[in-house]
Structure formats: structure tokens, C-alpha cells
Amino acid sequence: MKKSQKVDVETRGGNGTVLGEGDNVTLIKDLKVKGTSVTLKRGTMVRGIHLTENPAEV
């Protein structure tokens, strides 16, 4: 997907708020990063998220 395309899928955070492109979020559970051995721990602040067409992938 090109950066200029708009995502029409609504993605919500853990407390139900709608997430937008470039938002900052705090993880509420440990997440494994696909393709690496890295695990992001609960409480980690992630800045400038990028939304995809799949609401399960941020």
C-alpha cells in the first residue's frame, strides 16, 4: 500500500478509542514481532503508528 492511500478500516485501541495514522500508543500486552526474535513488552510506548488495511496489523 502506498503512503498516500487512505485506509477505510476503523481500528480501535484497547479502551475502544479509534486509532489514527501517526498516533502514539502504549502496549497493553506483550507482542511478538513477525520475522524477528524481538518481543515488545507490555507498557512500551510506540510512537507514530502506521495503519494497514488489516485492523489486526498496526
Sine and cosine of phi, psi and omega as CSV:
sin_phi,cos_phi,sin_psi,cos_psi,sin_omega,cos_omega
0.00,0.00,0.70,-0.72,0.02,-1.00
-0.98,0.19,0.47,-0.88,-0.04,-1.00
-0.88,0.47,-0.48,0.88,-0.07,-1.00
-0.99,0.16,-0.19,0.98,0.00,-1.00
-0.97,0.25,0.58,-0.82,0.01,-1.00
-1.00,-0.05,0.67,-0.74,0.04,-1.00
-1.00,-0.01,0.81,-0.59,-0.05,-1.00
-1.00,-0.09,-0.09,1.00,-0.01,-1.00
-0.99,0.10,0.69,-0.72,0.01,-1.00
-1.00,-0.01,0.85,-0.53,0.02,-1.00
-0.94,-0.34,0.75,-0.66,-0.03,-1.00
-0.91,-0.42,0.53,-0.85,0.05,-1.00
-0.99,0.14,-0.05,-1.00,-0.04,-1.00
-0.88,0.47,-0.46,0.89,0.01,-1.00
-0.98,-0.20,0.18,0.98,0.11,-0.99
1.00,-0.06,-0.04,1.00,0.01,-1.00
-0.97,0.23,0.55,-0.84,0.00,-1.00
-0.97,0.25,0.77,-0.63,0.01,-1.00
-1.00,-0.01,0.59,-0.81,0.03,-1.00
-0.86,-0.51,0.29,-0.96,0.04,-1.00
-0.85,0.53,0.79,-0.61,0.05,-1.00
1.00,0.04,0.03,1.00,0.03,-1.00
-0.92,0.40,0.35,-0.94,0.13,-0.99
-0.97,-0.23,0.70,-0.71,-0.02,-1.00
-0.74,-0.67,0.39,-0.92,0.12,-0.99
-0.91,-0.41,0.76,-0.65,-0.05,-1.00
-0.94,0.33,0.65,-0.76,0.01,-1.00
-0.97,-0.26,-0.06,1.00,0.10,-0.99
-0.45,-0.89,0.34,-0.94,0.03,-1.00
-0.92,0.40,0.68,-0.74,0.00,-1.00
-0.81,-0.59,0.75,-0.67,0.10,-1.00
-1.00,0.06,0.68,-0.74,0.00,-1.00
-1.00,-0.04,0.83,-0.55,-0.03,-1.00
-0.86,0.52,0.66,-0.75,0.09,-1.00
0.99,0.14,0.00,1.00,0.02,-1.00
-0.68,-0.74,0.12,-0.99,0.07,-1.00
-0.99,-0.13,0.26,0.97,-0.05,-1.00
-0.99,0.11,0.68,-0.73,0.14,-0.99
-0.84,-0.54,0.84,-0.55,0.05,-1.00
-1.00,0.09,0.80,-0.60,-0.10,-1.00
-0.99,0.11,0.46,-0.89,0.05,-1.00
-0.84,0.54,0.68,-0.74,0.00,-1.00
1.00,-0.09,-0.13,0.99,0.01,-1.00
-0.95,0.32,0.74,-0.67,0.06,-1.00
-1.00,0.08,0.80,-0.59,0.05,-1.00
-0.92,-0.38,0.84,-0.55,-0.06,-1.00
-0.97,-0.24,0.62,-0.78,0.11,-0.99
0.90,0.44,0.83,0.55,-0.03,-1.00
-0.92,0.40,0.42,-0.91,0.06,-1.00
-0.89,-0.46,0.84,-0.55,0.00,-1.00
-1.00,0.06,0.55,-0.84,0.05,-1.00
-0.89,-0.46,0.00,-1.00,0.03,-1.00
-0.94,0.33,-0.36,0.93,0.01,-1.00
-0.99,-0.10,0.89,-0.46,-0.04,-1.00
-0.90,0.43,-0.29,0.96,0.04,-1.00
-0.99,0.17,-0.25,0.97,0.00,-1.00
-0.92,-0.39,0.83,-0.56,0.05,-1.00
-0.85,-0.53,0.00,0.00,0.00,0.00
